[in-house]
Amino acid sequence: MASLRTRPLPPAARRTRLMLAGAVLASVLTVVTAGSPAGEAVYFTGYAAVCAAAWWAALRLAARDERRPWLMLAAAQTCWLIGDLVASLFYWVFPESDPTGWMDAPWLAGYAAIGASIMLMARRRARGQLREPLLDMLTLATAAALGMWRLLVVPALRESGGRYTAGVWLDTGYLLGDVLIVAAVLLLVLSPGTRGTPTRLLVTAAGTRIVTDLSYGLLPLMNVEDLSPMGGLVLFGNALMVIAALHPGRAELTRPGPAVRTLHPSRVVFLGLALVTAPTIAVAEASLPTGQRVTMLLATVAAGAFILTRFTTAVREQERAERLLSYQAAYDPLTGLANRRTFTGRLDLRSAGDALFYIDLDGFKEVNDTHGHDAGDALLVEIARRLRAAVREEDLVVRLGGDEFALLCPQPSVHADVIPLAERLLRAVAEPVRYGGHELLVGASIGIAVAGEDTTPGELLRTADTAMYEAKRAGRGRWVLAEPPSPRDSLPLAG
């Protein structure tokens, strides 16, 4: 029995796995040595390598016109590293000083840069298809902001007695930073495009950052004082972002994807959950102060407005698609004239005295054979335009197929309208059509039939068709009237 061999991984997959293994190892070492100078050395060595790799990805691996999102990502990592260095310096060297406030500036700047970076990726990825993902993102981000407000800011407000101290404002700033990252990732994921390994890495990195920030806010409420092991999780999340930037397939994060016109069921579920977030919190926290209950109400109204706008947009898209399908079913795609289906429907509504012109082009095959099908198409489009220009607004001009056209005129005067119109149509078709430096020449044979009281649609069409073939046999470039509508009419039957 032949031995089974494991299929070797592609080089890109091997490199990604090696980088992931290195990130896990550095994170574990950071957790194990947390709270000691050795732990600080491990953390900052690993994070410095992450920042260096981020700048390498931005400056060396990206084309000049594609660098902006990756430069923002590298700048964000650098801002976070600076914030960590300042915090560590004061912790170890100036333990009695409180740098809260200005020390947080580089950290908050990092959030803004990361959010802008991912949103720019989403904008490039969507390319004119951003409206629906944007509405979904606003809905879900509103619900996420409300949930994180409840988890992070409300406890701080209770501790401060309802006063917005500097600490509460800082917690609010970090909340906004997390919401910005959530919104940016949602916009990226909801935009059309490929969702391969780089997208999954970036989403996991953003999720890790959110979990980390929630842990920093919630663990002290659970009487957990030592938060230094959280540095390992921070390092791992930041490393994932840079691994996504280094991945050979990272172009999927900015490459435009095909338009998606269907609403995925999972979106409906998430949008529904977003809508009930605020009422759920309000019910669970019936004792909230008036100001916070008003906030809940406003959030509910905002989420509802976003969802209603989203579904209104979806309905409008469906209506536009239905109108397009209706148009395509009723009109010829080349000439824009009514097609045979529309013509059949109008014939069913005919009245006595309606005139049907059956028009067949003479010499069209020679044009196709000599100048090609593109020339033939251009000729048909121009003939269709001339036919429309030659008739009344209430007359229906139809392309039956190939080089055959029809004209249905409601109750014209036979003497004053039918024969002059036939002559006018012959002259319009016979005019040369210029195409590619050539003059394309065709003529027309026209058969005319006038509906009587008992004429069926099939009889009217067959009569006009027969008259058209009589015109061809008579020498082409002429018209034939099948029969007068009444014995009192005295008029020529051919011209």
N, C-alpha and C positions, 0 to 999 in steps of 0.2 A: 504494500500500500504506500503510495507516495506520501512523503512527509508534508505536513502543512507548514507554510511559511507565513509569518506575519508580514503584512504589507508595510513597507517602510513609510514613515511619515515624511511629508514634503519638508524641505528645509525651513520654510516660513513657519510651519507648525512646530518644528523642533525648537527654533529660536524662541517662539512665543512661550513654549512650555519651560524652556530653560529660564527665561526672564521671570515667569510666574513662580518657578521654584525658588529663584533668588529672592523675589519679593516676600514669599512666605517665610523663607529662612531668616531674612533680616527682621521681619515683623516678630517672629517667635523669639529671636534673640533680644529684641527690644522689650518684649513683655517679660521675659525671664530676668533680665538685668534692670528692670524699671526701678527708678528711685535712687540709683547709684551713679557715680561718675562714669563707670563703665557703660551703664545703660545709655547715658547721655551721648557718650562717644559713639556707640553703635547706632543710635538713632540719627545723629547729625551726619555721620559718615554715609549711612544709607540714603538720607534725604538729600545730601549734597550730590550723590550719584544720580538720584532721580531728577534733580534740577538740571544737572549737566546733560543728561539724556534728553530732557525736554527741549533745551536750547539746541542741541544737536539735531533733533527731529525738525525743529522749526527752521533752522538756518541752512542745514546741509541736505536734508532729505526732501524738502518741499520746494517746488518751483516758485519763482519770485511772486507770481500773481496768485498763489495759493497759500501764502505764508501767514496771512493775518490771523486766522483762528488759532493756528499753532503757536504764533508769537504770543497771543493773549494767554494761551494755556501755560506756556513757559513762564510768562510774567506772573501769572497767578501762583504757580508753584514757588517762585522766588519770593513773592510777598509773604506767603505762608511760612517759608523757611526763615525769613527775617523776623517775622513775629515770634516764631518759636525760639530763635536765638536770643531775642531781647528778653522774653519771658524766662528763659533758662539763666541768662546772665543775672537778672534781678533775684531769681530764686537762690542761686548759689553764692553770689558775690554781695548783693545788697538785700538780704532777706527781710530787713525791716522797712524797706521802701515799698510803696504801692504805686506801680506804674499803670494801674487800671485807667483806661481812657485812651491816652495817646499810644500806649502799647498795642491796643486793639486795632489801630488804624491799618497797619499792613495786612492783618488778617481779614478785616472787612473789605479792603481793596482786592484781596485775592478772590473773595466770593464774587465781587462785581466782574472781575476779569474772566473767571471761569464761566459765569452765566453768559457774558457777552460772547465768549468764544464758542460755546455750544449753540447759542442762538444764531450766530453767524453761519455755523455749519448747517443748521436747519434751514436757514433762509436760502443758502446756495442749493441745498438738496431739494427744496420745494419748487423753486423757480416758477412763480406764478400760480402755485397750487397751495398757498399758505392759509387761505381764509378758513377752511374747515378745520385743519389742525390747530390754528390759532384759537378758534372758538372753543374747541375741546380742551385745549391746554388751559385757557382762562378759567373754564369751569372746574377742572380738576385741581388747578393750582389754588383757586379760592377755597375749595374744601380742605386742601392740604394746609393752607395758611391758618384756617380756622382750627384745625386739629392741633397744629404745633403751637398756636397761641394758647390753647387750653393747656397743653402739656408743659410749655416752657415759660410763658409770660405770666399767666394767671397765678401760679405759685409764688413767683417773685413779687407780684402785686400784693398778695395776701401777707407776705412776710414784711413788706414795707408799709403795711397799713393802708393800702390803696394809693399811696403816693408814687409818682413817677420819678424815682430817684435815678442817679446816674447808672446804677446797676441794672435797673429795669429798662432804661433806654438802650443799654448795651445788649441786654437779652433780646430786645425788640430788633436791634440791628442784626444780630446773628440769625434771628428768626427770618428776617427779610432776605438775608443771604441764602439761607436754606431754601426758602420759597423760590428765589430766583433760580437756583440750581435745579430744583424740581421742575419749574416751569420750562427751563431750557431743555432739559432731558425729555420731558413730555413732548415738547414741540418737535424735537428731533425724531423721537420714536413714532409720533403720529404722522409725520410727513412721509410722502411716498418715497420709496427707495429700498435698497437692499439692507437687510438686517443680519449681517454676518458677525464674525468674531470681533472686529473693532467696535461695532455698535454694542454688542453684549458687554465687552470690557468697559466701555464708557458708562453704560447704564449701571453696571455693578459698582464701578468706582463712585459714581454719584450717590448710589444707595448706601454705600459704606460711609460716605461723608455724612449723610443725613442720620444714619444710625449712631455714628460717633457723637454728633452734636446733641442728639436726643439723650444719649447716655450721660454726657457731661451735665445736662440739665436735670435728669431724673435721678441719677445715682445718689447725689447728695441728699435728696429727699428721702432716700432709703437708708440714710445714715452710713453711706459708703464714703469714706474720707479720702482714701488713697486712689486717685484717678490716674496715676502715672502709667499703669499698664495700658491705658487707652492709646498711648503713643504708638503702640504696635499696630493698632487698627487704623490710625491716621496714616501711618507710613504705608500700609498695604493699599489703602484706597488711593493715595496719591500715586503710588507706583503703577496701579492699574490704568490710571489716566494716561501715563506716559507710555506704557506698553501698548495701549491703543494707538498712540501717536506714532510709535515705531513700527507698527504692524504693516507689512507690505500692502495689505488690502484696505488701508485707512481711507483711500479715495472714496469708498462707499459712504463715508460720513458727509461728504460734500457733493457727491455726484447726483445730478437730477434723476429722479425716478419717473416711471410712467404714471400718468394720471390714474387715480383710483376713484371710481364713481359710486362704489358701494359702501354702505355703513356696516362695518364689522360688528357682529353681535356683542363682542366683548366691550366695545365702546359704549354701547347702550347700557350695559351693566354698570360700568364705571361712572357714566354720567348720572345714572339713577342713584348710585351710592353717594355721589357728590351732592346731589340735590337734598338728600335726607341727612347729611352730616350735621348741619346747623340745628335742625329740629331735634335730632337725637341728643346733641350736647345740651340743648336748652332743657329738654325733659330730664336728663340725668342731673343737671345742675339747676334745679328750680330755685335755689336760694341765691343765684347770682345777683349782683347789684344791677341797678337799672341800666347803667351805662354799658355793661357787658351784654345784657340781654338785647339792648338796641343793636349792639355790634352783631350779635347772632342773627337778628332779624334782617339787618342790612346784608349780611353775607348770604342769607337764604334768598333774598330778593335778587342779589347779583348772580348767584349760581342759577336761579330759575331763569333770569333774563338771558344768560349765556346759553343755557340749554334750549330755550325757546328759539333764540336766534339760530342756533345750530340746526335744529330740526326744520325751521322755516327755510333755511338755506338748502337743506337736503330736499325738501319738497319742491322748491323752486328749480333745483337742478333736475329733479325727476320730470317736472313739467316741461322744462326746456328740452329734455331728451325725448319726451313724448311728442312735442311739437316737431322736433327734427325727424322723428320716425314717421309722423303723419305726412310731413312734407315729402320725405323720400318715397313714401308709398304713393303719393299723388302726382309727383312731378318727375320729369325726365332729368337725370343728373347731369347730362351733357349740355342740353340747351335751356333748361329751366322751364320748358313748356309743360303743360299738363300731359300726363301719360295715358296709356290705353285704359287703365282702371278708372281714372277720372272721367275720361271720355265716355266709357260705358255707362257710368252713373248719370251723366248729363243726358245721354241718349234716352235713358229710361224716363226722363222728365220732359221729353220733347213735346212740342205742340204742333198742331196743323199749321203749315206755312213756314216752319223752320227749314232753313236750307243747309245742306251738308256738302262741303267741298272736299273731295278726295284728291290729294296732291301727291304726285310721284315725280321725283327729280329725273330728268333726262341727262345722261352723260355722267352721272355720279361715279359709276364703277370705273370709268376711264380716269377720272381725277384720282381716285384711290390707287389705281394701278400705276399711274405715272408719277404722282407726287408723294404717295404714302398715306398712311392712315391718319397721321397728325394733320396733314393738309385737309383730308376728308372731314375730320372733326371740326377744324376751323371753319370749313365751308358750311357745315350743318349749323353751327352756332350763328354764323352771319345770316344764313337764310331764315333761321328762326327769328332773329331780331327784325328782319325785314317784314316777315309775315305779321308779327305783332304790330309793327308800325302801320301796316296797311289796313287794319280792321278797326272796328269800333270797340269801345271799352267792354261792352256786354258780349262781344263775340268770343268764343273759346277756340284758341289755337292749340293743336295737339300734335305731338310727335308719336306716331303709331309704332315706329321702330324702323331701323335702317334709314332709308332715304324717303320714307313715306310720312306725310303729314296730313292732318285733317283740320277743317275749319267748320265750326257749327255756329250758324248765325240765326238768332231768334227772329222769326217772322220779318224778313226783309221784303222790300218791294222788289218783285222780280224784274220789272222793267227798269226801275231807278237804281237798284242796288246790286242785284246778283250779277248781271252781265258786266257792268262797269267794274265791279270788284274782281271778277275773273280776269278781265283785261289788266287791271292794276297788279294783280298777283303775278301774272305772266311777266310783265315788265320788271317787277321787283326782283324776281328770281333770275331773270336773264342778265341783269347787271353783273359785270365782272367782279370777282372777289379777289383782292390782292393778298398774296401770301408768299413770303420768302422771296420776293422779287419776281414772282410769277402772277399771271392773271388766270384765275380759275374760272372756267365758263361751264355753266350748266343751264338747262332749261327745265320746263315743267309741263306735265300733262295733267289736266284737271278734269275730274268728273264731278258733276253737280247733280244732286237730287233734292227735290222739295217734298217734305213730309205732307201726306194727306191725312184725312180724318182717321182712317183705319190702318195707316202704315205702321208696321212694327219696327223696332230698332234694327233688327236683323235685316229686314227688307230694305230699309233706308240705306244701310251701310252697303248691302250687296248692290243696290241700284247705283249708288255713287261709284262704287268700285268698277262695275261694268262700264259705266260711262267713261271712267278714266282710261280703261283699256281701249275703248273705242277711239279716244283722243290720241292714244299712242299709235294705233293702227292707221289713223288718218294722217300721220306725219309728225307727231310730237309738237311740243311748243304751242299747244292749243287747248281749248276747253270744249267740253260737250255737256249740254244740259239733257238729262235723261228724258224728261217729259215735262210739259207745262203743268202747273198745278190745277188748271181748269180749262175746259174747252174754249172759254172766251178769250184766253190769252193767245196773242199772235206774236211770236217772237222767234228769232233764229234758234236752232237747237245746237249749233256748233259755231265756233269762232277760232 
